[in-house]
Amino acid sequence: MSTVPPPAAGSLVSTLSRWGEETRRDLPWRRTRDPWAVLVSELMLQQTQVSRVLPRYRSFLETFPTPSACAAATPGAVVELWDGLGYNRRAIHLHRAATTMVLEHGGEVPETLSELLALPGVGPYTARAVLAFSFEEDHGVLDTNAARFLARAVAGRALKHKEAQDLADLLVPPGGAWAWNQSVLDLGATVCLKRKPRCDVCPISASCAWTVAGRPFPDPAEGSAGTSGAQSRFEGSDRQGRGRLVQALRTGPIDVTRVADVTGWPGDPDRARRVADGLVSDGLAEYVDGTLALPG
């Protein structure tokens, strides 16, 4: 199906842009065009609330102000500073990306989409976010918030991934990628919410395809490319056990005989060892002299 914006898109873009200028949240990563600082913020913000990221972002950049500084540290040191953010694998990805930048890009964040996508842990959204927010190139960034906006307000239907990305790119005002994408992300984060969209205060409700159509069922955002689905239960999951292990490792090595106790599964040592093996496989830990430790 066509990804050409509907006739109302021009009005929608101008209205949303004005709203963004008036209401934009003041966040530290929005005060910089340093691509390393932007990359750090984007990886931290994946599936993590802004309130949890703010203090970690500042302390992380104070310790690792450049890719070279991060690459020179041990992976374990990076994981230690990731404390409180969850999804610790992102810390390892960031360290590996920094190492790649030192080895292949002179210690600088690359400036092309293909080179960014080749970095460990950097996907299509993150790569385009760095290009739009650091280098102000005309790319549409497509995360779950932007995807809801595109499906509901612009298309009025669920979108496949290529359609969503093409539409995101088409809507970017030439030379205005930074401000436009920030406005889209803020709308999705504060107004065009997943479960209870605040259509009564939405600045673009008069131009929103889904609202104009009477908000028919199903919600166009459901199942649309880039939108988040239901998350698996955390309580009692392997993710919970992994998190407990990594948190304990931040205080020092764990004897392998204690792994089952630390994960919270004293009666299931096989499961606990499998989770520990997974941490080692992912680069988040290593076995050293009968202990499990953060990677050196």
C-alpha positions as CSV (number, residue, x, y, z in Angstrom):
1,M,0.0,0.0,0.0
2,S,1.1,3.6,-0.6
3,T,3.0,5.5,2.0
4,V,2.3,8.9,0.5
5,P,1.1,11.1,3.4
6,P,-2.6,12.0,3.3
7,P,-3.8,15.5,2.3
8,A,-4.2,16.5,6.0
9,A,-0.5,15.6,6.7
10,G,0.7,19.2,6.0
11,S,-1.6,20.7,8.6
12,L,-0.8,17.9,11.0
13,V,3.0,18.5,10.7
14,S,2.8,22.2,11.2
15,T,0.4,21.9,14.2
16,L,2.5,19.2,15.9
17,S,5.7,21.2,15.3
18,R,4.2,24.2,17.0
19,W,3.0,22.1,19.9
20,G,6.5,20.6,20.2
21,E,8.2,23.9,20.4
22,E,5.8,25.1,23.1
23,T,5.8,22.0,25.3
24,R,9.2,20.2,24.7
25,R,10.6,18.5,27.7
26,D,13.9,19.8,28.9
27,L,16.2,16.7,29.0
28,P,20.0,16.7,29.1
29,W,20.5,14.7,25.9
30,R,18.5,17.4,24.1
31,R,21.1,20.0,25.1
32,T,23.8,18.3,23.1
33,R,24.7,17.3,19.6
34,D,27.6,15.1,20.7
35,P,26.9,11.8,18.9
36,W,28.4,9.8,21.7
37,A,26.2,11.4,24.4
38,V,23.2,10.9,22.1
39,L,24.1,7.2,21.5
40,V,24.5,6.6,25.2
41,S,21.1,8.2,26.0
42,E,19.3,6.2,23.3
43,L,20.6,2.9,24.5
44,M,19.8,3.8,28.1
45,L,16.3,4.9,27.2
46,Q,15.4,1.6,25.5
47,Q,12.5,0.1,27.6
48,T,13.6,2.3,30.6
49,Q,11.8,5.3,32.1
50,V,13.3,8.7,31.7
51,S,13.3,9.2,35.5
52,R,15.6,6.2,35.9
53,V,17.9,7.2,33.1
54,L,18.6,10.8,34.2
55,P,21.0,10.2,37.1
56,R,22.8,7.3,35.3
57,Y,23.2,9.3,32.1
58,R,25.1,12.0,33.9
59,S,27.3,9.8,35.9
60,F,28.0,7.5,32.9
61,L,29.2,10.4,30.7
62,E,31.3,11.8,33.6
63,T,33.2,8.5,33.7
64,F,33.1,7.7,30.0
65,P,32.9,11.0,28.1
66,T,34.1,9.5,24.9
67,P,34.0,6.2,23.0
68,S,37.7,5.8,23.7
69,A,37.2,6.2,27.5
70,C,34.5,3.5,27.4
71,A,36.5,1.1,25.3
72,A,39.5,1.5,27.6
73,A,37.5,0.3,30.6
74,T,36.6,-3.3,31.3
75,P,33.1,-4.6,30.3
76,G,32.5,-5.1,34.0
77,A,33.1,-1.5,34.8
78,V,30.5,-0.5,32.2
79,V,28.0,-2.9,33.6
80,E,28.6,-1.5,37.1
81,L,27.6,2.0,36.0
82,W,24.5,0.5,34.3
83,D,23.1,-0.3,37.8
84,G,19.4,0.6,38.0
85,L,18.7,0.6,34.3
86,G,18.0,-3.1,33.7
87,Y,18.5,-4.9,30.5
88,N,22.2,-5.1,31.3
89,R,23.1,-6.6,27.9
90,R,22.8,-3.0,26.5
91,A,25.9,-2.1,28.6
92,I,27.9,-4.8,27.0
93,H,26.7,-3.8,23.5
94,L,27.7,-0.2,24.3
95,H,31.2,-1.3,25.3
96,R,31.6,-3.4,22.2
97,A,30.3,-0.5,20.1
98,A,32.9,1.8,21.7
99,T,35.6,-0.7,21.0
100,T,34.5,-1.0,17.4
101,M,34.6,2.9,17.1
102,V,38.2,2.9,18.4
103,L,39.3,0.1,16.1
104,E,37.5,1.1,12.9
105,H,36.5,4.8,13.2
106,G,39.3,6.6,15.0
107,G,37.4,6.7,18.3
108,E,34.5,8.7,16.7
109,V,30.9,7.8,16.3
110,P,30.4,7.0,12.6
111,E,28.2,9.4,10.5
112,T,26.5,7.0,8.0
113,L,23.5,4.8,8.5
114,S,25.3,1.7,7.3
115,E,28.3,2.2,9.6
116,L,26.0,2.9,12.6
117,L,23.9,-0.2,11.9
118,A,27.2,-2.3,11.9
119,L,27.9,-1.3,15.5
120,P,27.0,-3.9,18.2
121,G,23.6,-3.2,19.7
122,V,22.7,-0.4,17.3
123,G,19.4,-1.1,15.4
124,P,17.5,1.0,12.9
125,Y,15.9,3.3,15.4
126,T,19.0,4.0,17.3
127,A,21.1,4.6,14.2
128,R,18.5,7.1,12.8
129,A,18.2,8.8,16.2
130,V,22.0,9.5,16.2
131,L,21.8,10.8,12.6
132,A,18.7,13.0,13.4
133,F,19.7,14.2,16.9
134,S,23.4,14.6,16.5
135,F,24.0,15.3,12.8
136,E,20.5,16.7,12.1
137,E,20.1,14.6,9.0
138,D,16.6,14.2,7.6
139,H,15.7,10.8,9.0
140,G,12.4,9.8,10.7
141,V,13.1,7.9,14.0
142,L,10.7,5.0,14.5
143,D,10.3,3.7,18.0
144,T,7.1,2.5,19.7
145,N,5.9,6.1,20.4
146,A,6.5,7.3,16.9
147,A,4.9,4.1,15.4
148,R,1.6,4.7,17.4
149,F,1.5,8.3,16.1
150,L,2.0,7.1,12.5
151,A,-0.5,4.3,12.6
152,R,-3.2,6.3,14.4
153,A,-2.9,9.9,13.3
154,V,-1.3,9.7,9.8
155,A,-2.3,6.4,8.2
156,G,-5.4,5.4,10.2
157,R,-4.4,1.8,9.9
158,A,-1.8,-0.7,10.9
159,L,1.5,-0.3,9.1
160,K,4.1,-2.8,8.0
161,H,7.7,-1.9,8.9
162,K,8.8,-0.5,5.6
163,E,5.6,1.5,5.3
164,A,6.1,2.9,8.7
165,Q,9.7,3.8,8.2
166,D,9.0,5.3,4.7
167,L,6.2,7.4,6.2
168,A,8.3,8.5,9.1
169,D,11.0,9.7,6.6
170,L,8.5,11.4,4.3
171,L,7.0,13.5,7.2
172,V,10.3,15.0,8.3
173,P,10.4,18.8,7.4
174,P,13.6,19.4,5.3
175,G,16.3,20.6,7.7
176,G,14.0,20.1,10.7
177,A,14.7,16.5,11.7
178,W,15.8,17.3,15.2
179,A,12.8,19.3,16.3
180,W,10.3,17.2,14.4
181,N,11.3,13.9,15.8
182,Q,11.4,15.3,19.3
183,S,7.8,16.5,18.9
184,V,6.7,13.1,17.6
185,L,8.4,11.2,20.5
186,D,7.0,13.6,23.1
187,L,3.5,13.2,21.7
188,G,3.7,9.5,21.8
189,A,5.2,9.5,25.3
190,T,2.8,12.0,26.9
191,V,-0.5,12.1,24.8
192,C,-0.8,9.3,22.3
193,L,-0.5,6.6,24.9
194,K,-0.8,2.9,24.3
195,R,-3.7,2.0,26.6
196,K,-5.5,5.3,27.2
197,P,-4.7,7.9,24.5
198,R,-5.4,11.4,25.7
199,C,-7.3,12.4,22.6
200,D,-9.1,15.2,24.5
201,V,-5.8,17.2,24.9
202,C,-4.1,16.0,21.7
203,P,-3.0,19.0,19.6
204,I,-3.6,17.2,16.3
205,S,-6.9,15.5,17.1
206,A,-8.6,17.5,14.3
207,S,-6.2,16.0,11.8
208,C,-5.8,12.5,13.3
209,A,-7.1,9.9,10.8
210,W,-8.2,7.5,13.6
211,T,-10.0,10.3,15.6
212,V,-11.7,11.7,12.5
213,A,-13.0,8.2,11.7
214,G,-14.5,7.9,15.1
215,R,-11.7,5.8,16.6
216,P,-13.0,2.5,15.2
217,F,-11.9,-0.9,16.5
218,P,-9.3,-2.2,16.3
219,D,-6.8,0.4,17.3
220,P,-4.5,0.9,14.3
221,A,-1.5,0.9,16.6
222,E,-2.2,-2.7,17.6
223,G,0.1,-4.9,15.7
224,S,1.6,-2.1,13.7
225,A,5.3,-2.1,12.9
226,G,7.4,-0.7,15.7
227,T,4.7,-0.8,18.4
228,S,5.2,-2.8,21.5
229,G,3.3,-6.0,22.3
230,A,2.5,-7.5,25.6
231,Q,5.6,-8.1,27.7
232,S,6.2,-11.5,29.3
233,R,5.7,-11.8,33.1
234,F,8.8,-10.7,35.0
235,E,8.1,-12.3,38.4
236,G,9.7,-15.7,38.5
237,S,11.2,-15.4,35.0
238,D,14.7,-16.1,33.8
239,R,15.1,-12.3,33.4
240,Q,14.5,-11.8,37.1
241,G,17.1,-14.4,37.9
242,R,19.6,-12.8,35.5
243,G,18.9,-9.4,37.1
244,R,19.5,-10.8,40.6
245,L,22.8,-12.3,39.5
246,V,24.1,-9.2,37.8
247,Q,23.1,-7.0,40.8
248,A,24.9,-9.3,43.2
249,L,28.0,-9.4,40.9
250,R,28.3,-5.6,41.2
251,T,29.4,-6.2,44.8
252,G,31.9,-8.9,43.9
253,P,32.3,-12.4,42.6
254,I,29.9,-15.1,43.5
255,D,30.9,-18.7,44.3
256,V,29.3,-21.0,41.8
257,T,27.8,-23.0,44.6
258,R,25.8,-20.0,45.6
259,V,24.3,-19.2,42.2
260,A,21.1,-21.0,42.8
261,D,20.6,-19.1,46.1
262,V,21.4,-15.7,44.5
263,T,18.9,-16.2,41.6
264,G,16.2,-17.1,44.2
265,W,15.9,-20.7,43.0
266,P,17.7,-22.7,45.7
267,G,15.6,-25.8,44.7
268,D,16.5,-25.5,41.0
269,P,20.3,-25.4,40.6
270,D,20.1,-26.6,37.0
271,R,18.0,-23.6,36.0
272,A,20.2,-21.2,37.9
273,R,23.4,-22.6,36.2
274,R,21.7,-22.3,32.8
275,V,20.9,-18.6,33.5
276,A,24.5,-18.1,34.7
277,D,25.8,-19.7,31.6
278,G,23.6,-17.4,29.6
279,L,25.2,-14.4,31.3
280,V,28.7,-15.7,30.4
281,S,27.6,-16.3,26.8
282,D,26.3,-12.8,26.5
283,G,29.5,-11.3,27.9
284,L,27.9,-10.1,31.1
285,A,29.9,-12.4,33.3
286,E,32.8,-14.9,33.3
287,Y,33.8,-17.9,35.4
288,V,37.0,-17.4,37.3
289,D,38.5,-19.9,39.7
290,G,35.2,-21.4,40.8
291,T,33.3,-18.1,40.9
292,L,31.0,-16.1,38.7
293,A,32.3,-12.5,38.2
294,L,31.8,-9.4,36.1
295,P,34.0,-9.6,33.0
296,G,37.4,-8.1,33.5
